[in-house]
Amino acid sequence: MGEDVAARSFSREDRQRYREKLQRSLDVFGRMLSEARFDFERPLTGLEIEFNLVDDQRDPAMRNEEVLGAIASDVFQTEVGQFNIEINVRPSTLTGRAAEELETELRGVLNAAEQRAREIGAHIVMIGVLPTLMPEHLTAASISANPRYALLNEQIFAARGEDLHISIDGPERLATYADTIAPEAACTSVQFHLQVSPQDYAANWNAAQCVAGVQVALGANSPFLFGKELWRETRIALFEQATDTRPQELKAQGVRPRVWFGERWITSVFDHFEENVRYFPALLPVCDDEDPARVLDGGDTPRLGELRMHNGTIWRWNRPVYDVHRGKPHLRIENRVLPAGPTICDVMANGAFYFGLLRMLAYEDRPVWSQMSFATAEDNFNEGAKRGIRAHLYWPGVGTVPVTELVLRHLLPLAHRGLAEWGVDTAVSDRLLGVIERRCISHRNGAEWIAQTFHRIDDEMQPLDRRDALRETLRRYVEHMHSNVPVDSWPTG
């Protein structure tokens, strides 16, 4: 959804033309795969981080345009909500001390951006869902001004024909309705990108699906929404429901959701784009003037704008990306399962664990997905989101065990070996994976720290009401966030 789209309405002819162009683009994409047209000189990784904006009281600040103007940097851009911004980090390798250098760079960029934001009365927060976010903050007025978000909102509700129903059970229960996609803006994430060859895409995607439940359990950072304690990673359930184009009748018929874990292991990247075209009607049927077959026949690389736009409105938790850089096409896997935060160090540790595991699991002689049903991988994902670091997950050869035991005994050694194969400096991998190890030993990730701190404040600092206790929790969170000390070491008192 990074493409800019001008405000407009869509006719039946627009939709028919788009469907035909989308099918032609898929055919050309298939040709490109069969003719080995893709660039893959070396694997590159990338990173996007979404942030929230708050005011001095730690309530959401609807000021992203002003903050972006104050920051004055091309690496930051708007997101769905006026209290969101996003940073796109340059692609890089993992070799040597690159991860450490990127961490230092990110800390510098974030500190500078926070200083500029503070000068106009705003603050930047890296967290999955703002604990101080309330229903009155998520209205049509809180959606960013970019026309693509208004169009997306209009098309989702045109497809549904009714308000969104948001229902999430946890320690407490939330049941409410929304008449815009603004609740989607509550979900701020970290997205890891891995450039892969077409031949290796399926193995890497299958492996990423296997570890998604582990990732979200270890990295959970979103235990509160609208003042209620829900899932440890509430963002997962909220995002799935806030972008759902299906009324109840279509859900009952088994129509697939736009936010999707998937339903099967795959054998080719073509499977994903073919599923997109086959299963999902267009939300933004915007056609460009490119004839992709003619461009390919002429020896150039087609943009496949319709295929990319369509793919950008189907939010797989591990999503394929087709892109063109300097005239060369490439493929990436976009890992979308993790929330933002708590610190840059925690983010980099999560990335090291993910990339290290993928390097090993994708190329095993007997791959893990051949020993696990797809439904089990999805069950792990939901269990990790609901219970966080206290989840019990299934793993082949191990059975159903606490996620901390699975990681400490089995997955961390694999991640270490994977980072060594990436060529990561040993001191760097030891430091980053040590963060994951201490998280498992202490049983403390972002979600646990937030919930424990909130309950302590709520019990000890009477007569604070719940909303004030959440503000105080967030104030302490932000203070620790800027220290870059990993969350497992944060005090809760």
C-alpha positions, 0 to 999 in steps of 0.5 A: 500500500505504499503506492500513491493513489489519487482520490476517485470513484470506480466504475464497473468498467474500471473493475472489468478492465483491472481484472483483465489487466491483472490476469495479463500481469500474472501471465507475464510474471509467470513468464519472468519466472520461467525465463529466469529474469530475476536479479539475485546477486546476493541476499539483502535484508531490509527493515520498516518500523512503524511508530506512534505519536503521543502528546505530553500527557502520553495520549495519541497526538494527531499530528503526523504531517506536522511531525514529518515537517519538523523531522524533514527526512525522506526516510520517514513517511505517513501511515494510516493514522494521523498519530502514525509515522513509518521509517524505511531502512536502507537494504543491507547485508548481515555480514560482519558487523552490519547489524551493529552498525545499523542499530547505531544508525537507527538509534541516531535517526530515532533520537534526532527525530524525537528531538525535532518532534519534542520541539513541537510538543509530540513524542515518538513511541515504538510499541505494538498498540498504544495503551492510552488509545481509546475509541474516540481516537479512532474515527474518520478524522484520525485517518491520514490525509493521503487519498489512498487511505480514504479510498481504501476505507471506502472500498472496504466498507463498500465490500462489507456493506456494514460496520466492522465488528471487533471482538477480542477475548483475553483476561478481559473482553472487548466487543465494539463496532467501527465505521471506518478502518481507523482501528487498523492504525492502532497496529504498529509493526516491524517488517523484516524483508529478505530478498530471495531467489525465485527458486528459494522463495517457497522454502523460505516462506514455508520456514517463516510460517513455521517460526511465526508463532515463536516470533510473536510469542517472544516479541509480543508488545500489545497487551492493551486496547481501549483500556482493556487487557486482551491478547499479549499481542492484541495487534494480531486479532485487531488487524485481522478484524479491522481490515475484514471485507467479509460480512458474517455470511461470507465468513460462514461460506469460507471466503478468505480474509484479506489479512491471512495466515494462508492455508497451505505450504507452497511450492513456488512464489507463483502460488501466492500471486495466483491465489491473490488473483483467484481469490480476492476481488480488487479493492483499488482497481487502478490501471496504468498504461503499461503493456507488460507483455510488450515491455518484456518482449522488448527486453525491459522489466515490466512494473506490473503495477496492477499485480503490485497494487493488488498484492498490497491490499492482501495482508499476508503475515508473511507476504511476497513482494515483487519490486524493480530496482535500477531496472532489475526485478527482484523478490522479497519476503515481507515478515509482518508478524512482529510489533514495533519496539520495545527498543531498537536493540530488541528489534535488532535481536528479533531480526537476528533470531528470525534471519538466523533461523530462516537460514537454517530451516529453509535448507534442511534435508528434511524441512520442518514443514514436511513434519508439521501440518499447516493448521498446526503452524497457524495454531502456534501463531494464534497461541503465541499471539494470545499468550505471548512468552508464556505460550506452549507451542508444538514443534516436530520431534519436541512436542508441545512445550513452553516456547521459552524451552523450545527456544533455549534448547532447540531454536537458539542454537540453530539461529547461532549457526544460521547467523554464522552462515550469514557471515555475522561477526560472532560478537554481534550474534552473541550480543543480539541472540543473548537478548533473546536468551535473557528474555526466555530466562526472565519470561519478560518481553514487552507485553509482560513488562507493560502488563506487570507495570500497569498492575503494580501502578494500578494497585499501588498508586491509588486513586489513579483511575485506569486511564491515568495508570495506563498513561503512567505505564506508557511514560515509564515505557518511553523512558526505558525505550530511549535507553536502548536497554533490552526489555528483559532488564527493565524494572517494573517498580 
